[in-house]
């Protein structure tokens, strides 16, 4: 077995679920929670699933044999280390997976189990029914710290800890919601030293789409002032935008570049382009350190002045939530707050300034018609994006969309609430049957557009690659990706680990 714990003590463990085995992108929630506890004197370890495997894996997807090994070694780790506290951070579709891991922890230790993340925020009592001792909802750093401190002090009354669900005398208690921290500089930078950074920083083109780079994710703000029906982001971080200072952002950028050799950063803030002054801060930092970057953006928050500044500072791509080509759907179902015309204008502006625009679309919304899905597909073709992400709607508990769809499913079926799972078709509330099949049909057409645009823009890609080190690794990656897509995947049905 590989070394299971990278750094830290064995009393407080953060457990990343095995389903995240193949991801190239770390979960920042774990790193922020870990670093905040450490800043308060509680050392800890983050357990990554690939560290629980006795052998190197070959394919992108984890198989049953490897999963069995991981779970077996996880049980051994828990039994051997006898932790005091075990922490999980869960998405809705991971519910039963986390429940199974909780069971393993209970069978092999007397640890107190804490579960946080989106699902705990949306449904704060449910994990308590499946063995968790505590459920953290909302912004988690301070809540978790206060809870861990109380556990170490052998306290039994947790009623004064806001943002916490717990059990007293067999009764579930949900405390008041914690007000989000106003000053994000109160939180230290993520605990990158607690994970296998080299694993996540291997050359890959899925973070900055189309650019094979050593790239990673980073937050500079929290909160989102918008209220899209499908999104639960502001349930965790609130609707008020809060900002990290320029000094702290720059410190983290320097750390990522100088210590870990990061070449590019994807700013995963929900609404980075809303505040122009903050965006200028990002541009100033990234230009100073000669970094490549991209971010998530809204089509109605960009203009030529900002795009010019972003281009000069190293921004190569913007990821837009376009969602639909139907104005009725945007207004009445999604509550997106944008116009179809905004999308057309934004994509045209990006092309004029040499920025690659990515379009995120969804179909299968309640009451959506076939004609409106065709409007979405036609818009996708018209804007001629560099990259497309086309998903079937996933109604998450706690969102307006979940209520609109009239869904009330047991936790045992939460695994279906994953846009990649064809069983999500069960929750299709549009006027079209087989929406998953229609989505795949659209994707096949849009893939042609993506390949064509990538081919036409290859000189631009190459000019960026050529300025960076690790040229042979990048070339090797591109060759393997082409081989995987055109030959290996088509004949085996599997994917190479890229």
GUPARO-146757 format. One record per residue (C-alpha): x, y, z; residue in one letter. Coordinates in steps of 0.5 Angstrom, whole numbers, plus 2048, in hexadecimal, padded with zeros to 3 digits. Example, Ala and Ser with C-alpha at 12.3 -4.5 7.8 and 13.67 -1.06 7.14 Angstrom:
# GUPARO-146757
8197F7810A 81B7FE80ES 
This chain:
# GUPARO-146757
800800800X 8028077FEX 80480C804X 7FD80E806X 7FE81480AX 80281A806X 80281E80CX 7FF820813X 7FD81C819X 7F8816819X 7F381881EX 7EF81D819X 7EE81A812X 7EB81D80CX 7E8817807X 7E8819800X 7E28137FDX 7E580E7F8X 7E08117F3X 7E58177F2X 7EB8127F1X 7EC8147E9X 7EB81B7EAX 7F08207E8X 7ED8267ECX 7EE8267F4X 7E88287F8X 7EA82F7FBX 7E582E801X 7E9828804X 7EF82D803X 7EC833806X 7E982F80CX 7F082C80DX 7F483280DX 7EF836812X 7F0830817X 7F7830816X 7F7838817X 7F483681EX 7F8831820X 7F582B81EX 7F9827819X 7F6822815X 7F781E80EX 7F381D808X 7F2816805X 7F28167FEX 7EF80F7FBX 7F580E7F6X 7F980E7FCX 7F58087FEX 7F78047F8X 7FC7FE7F8X 7FE7FF7F1X 7FE8047ECX 7F78057E8X 7F78047E0X 7F08077DEX 7ED80E7DFX 7E780B7E3X 7E78077E9X 7E57FF7E9X 7E27FB7EEX 7E97F77F0X 7EC7FE7F1X 7E68007F5X 7E67FA7F9X 7EE7FB7FBX 7ED8027FDX 7E7801801X 7EB7FB805X 7F1800806X 7EC805808X 7EA80180EX 7F17FF80FX 7F3806810X 7ED808814X 7EE802819X 7F6803819X 7F680A81AX 7F080B81FX 7EE81281DX 7EA817822X 7E781A81CX 7E5818815X 7E281D810X 7DF81D80AX 7DD822805X 7D781F800X 7D38217FAX 7CC81E7F9X 7CE8197F5X 7D38167F9X 7CE8157FFX 7CE80E800X 7D580D7FEX 7D7812804X 7D280E808X 7D5807807X 7DC80B809X 7D980D80FX 7D7806811X 7DE803810X 7E1809814X 7DB80781AX 7DD800819X 7E580181AX 7E580781FX 7E280B824X 7E3811820X 7DE817820X 7DC818818X 7DA81F815X 7D782080EX 7D782680BX 7D6829804X 7D182B7FFX 7CC825801X 7CD826809X 7CB82D807X 7C582C803X 7C2826808X 7C682780EX 7C3821812X 7C381B80DX 7CA81980EX 7C9819816X 7C4813814X 7C980F811X 7CF80F816X 7D2816816X 7D281981DX 7D282181AX 7D0824814X 7D382B812X 7CF82F80EX 7D183680AX 7D883980AX 7DC83380EX 7E3836811X 7E1839817X 7DB834819X 7E082E818X 7E583181CX 7E0833822X 7DE82C822X 7E5829822X 7E782D827X 7E082B82BX 7E282382AX 7E982482CX 7E6827833X 7E1822834X 7DB826833X 7D4823832X 7D082A831X 7D182C82AX 7CB83182AX 7CF837829X 7D3835823X 7D083881DX 7CF835816X 7CF82E81AX 7CA82881AX 7CB823820X 7C781E824X 7C581E82BX 7C281982FX 7C0816828X 7BD81C826X 7C0820820X 7C1827821X 7C382C81BX 7C683281EX 7C583981BX 7C983B815X 7D083E815X 7D1845812X 7D684480DX 7DD84780FX 7DD84F80CX 7E584F80BX 7E7849807X 7EF84B809X 7ED847810X 7EE84180CX 7F583E80BX 7F683C804X 7F4835802X 7F882F805X 7FC82D7FEX 80182A802X 7FC825805X 7FB8217FEX 7FF81E7F8X 7FF8257F4X 8038217EFX 7FE81D7EDX 7F98227ECX 7FE8277E8X 8008217E3X 7FF8247DCX 7F88257DAX 7F38297D6X 7ED8287DAX 7EE82E7DFX 7EF8337DAX 7EC8307D4X 7F082E7CEX 7F68307D1X 7FB82B7D4X 7FE82E7DAX 7FF82D7E1X 7F98317E4X 7F58317EAX 7EF8347EDX 7EF83A7F2X 7EA83F7F5X 7EA8467F6X 7E38487F8X 7DD8447FBX 7D68457FAX 7D18467F4X 7CC84C7F4X 7C88487EFX 7C38437F0X 7C383E7EBX 7BD8397ECX 7C28337EBX 7C88357EFX 7C98347F6X 7D08387F7X 7CD83E7FBX 7CA839800X 7D1838802X 7D483E801X 7CE843801X 7CC8497FCX 7D184E7FEX 7D884E7FBX 7DE84E7FFX 7E584F7FDX 7EC84D7FFX 7F18537FFX 7F68547F9X 7FC8527FEX 7F984B800X 7F78497F8X 7FE84B7F6X 8018477FCX 7FD8417F9X 7FF8427F2X 8068437F4X 80683C7F8X 8028387F2X 80783B7EDX 80E83A7F1X 80D8347F5X 8088307F1X 80A8327EAX 8038347E8X 8028377E1X 7FB8397E1X 7F583B7E6X 7EE83A7E5X 7EA83F7EAX 7E483B7ECX 7E18417EFX 7D98407EDX 7D98487EBX 7E084A7EAX 7DF84F7E4X 7D98537E8X 7DE8587ECX 7E285B7E7X 7E785E7ECX 7E88577EFX 7E98547E8X 7EE85A7E7X 7F28577EDX 7F28507EAX 7F58537E4X 7FA8577E7X 7FD8507EBX 7FC84C7E5X 8008507E0X 8058527E6X 80784A7E7X 8068487DFX 8018437E1X 7FB8407DCX 7F48407DFX 7ED8407DDX 7E78417E1X 7DF8407E2X 7DB8467DFX 7D48487DEX 7D384B7D7X 7D08517D9X 7D68537DDX 7DB8547D8X 7DD85A7D3X 7E385B7CEX 7E785F7D4X 7E785A7D9X 7E88547D3X 7EE8587D1X 7F18597D8X 7F08517D9X 7F384F7D2X 7F98537D4X 7FA8507DBX 7FA8497D8X 7F38477D8X 7F18427D3X 7EA8407D4X 7E48417D7X 7DF83C7D9X 7D783F7D9X 7D183C7DBX 7CD83D7D5X 7C88387D7X 7C28397D2X 7C183C7CCX 7B983D7CEX 7B88447D1X 7B28417D4X 7B683B7D8X 7BB8407DAX 7B68457DDX 7B18407E0X 7B483A7E1X 7BC83B7E2X 7BB8427E5X 7C28447E2X 7C184B7E1X 7C484B7DAX 7C284C7D3X 7C38487CDX 7C684E7C9X 7CB84F7CFX 7CE8487CEX 7CF8497C6X 7D28507C8X 7D784D7CDX 7D98477C8X 7DB84C7C3X 7DE8517C8X 7E384B7CAX 7E58497C3X 7E68507C1X 7EB8507C7X 7EE8497C6X 7EB8467CCX 7E883F7CBX 7E183F7CEX 7DE8397D1X 7D78387D1X 7D38347D6X 7CC8327D4X 7C682D7D7X 7C082A7D5X 7BA8267D8X 7B882C7DDX 7B082C7DFX 7AB82E7DAX 7B182E7D4X 7AF82D7CDX 7B28297C8X 7B28307C4X 7B58337CAX 7BB82E7CAX 7BC82F7C2X 7BC8377C4X 7C28357C9X 7C68307C4X 7C58367BEX 7C883B7C3X 7CE8367C5X 7CF8357BDX 7CE83D7BCX 7D383F7C1X 7D983A7BFX 7DC8397C6X 7E38367C7X 7E08317CCX 7D982F7CEX 7D682C7D4X 7D08297D2X 7CC8267D8X 7C58237DAX 7C28277E0X 7C48247E7X 7BF8277ECX 7C28277F3X 7BF8277F9X 7BF82E7FCX 7BE8317F6X 7B88357F3X 7B88307EDX 7B882A7F1X 7B182D7F4X 7AF82F7EDX 7B08277EBX 7AC8257F0X 7B18207F2X 7B281C7F9X 7B68167F9X 7B98127FEX 7C1813800X 7C280C7FDX 7C080F7F6X 7C58157F6X 7CA8127F2X 7C58137ECX 7C681B7EDX 7CC81B7E9X 7CC81E7E2X 7D18187DFX 7CC8137E2X 7C78117DCX 7C280F7E2X 7C18177E3X 7BC8167DDX 7B78147E3X 7B781B7E5X 7B681E7DEX 7B08237DFX 7B08267D8X 7AB8247D2X 7B08207CFX 7B28197D0X 7B98167D0X 7BC81C7D1X 7C38197D3X 7C38167CCX 7C181D7C9X 7C78207CDX 7CC81B7CAX 7C981C7C3X 7CB8247C4X 7D18227C7X 7D481E7C1X 7D28247BDX 7D58297C1X 7DC8257C2X 7DD8267BAX 7DD82D7BCX 7E282D7C1X 7E78287BDX 7E682D7B7X 7E78337BCX 7ED8307BFX 7F082E7B9X 7EF8357B6X 7F28387BCX 7F88337BDX 7FD8397BCX 7FB83D7C2X 7FB8377C6X 8028357C4X 80583C7C5X 80283B7CCX 8058347CDX 80C8367CAX 80D83B7CFX 80D8367D5X 8118317D7X 8108297D7X 80F82A7CFX 8108227CEX 80B8217D4X 8058257D1X 8078227CAX 80681B7CDX 7FF81D7D0X 7FD8207CAX 7FF8197C6X 7FC8157CBX 7F58197CBX 7F48187C4X 7F68117C4X 7F18107CAX 7EB8147C6X 7EC8117BFX 7EF80A7C0X 7EF8077C8X 7E88097CAX 7E48077C4X 7E78007C4X 7E77FF7CBX 7E28037CEX 7E78067D4X 7EB80C7D4X 7F280C7D6X 7F48107DCX 7F78177D9X 
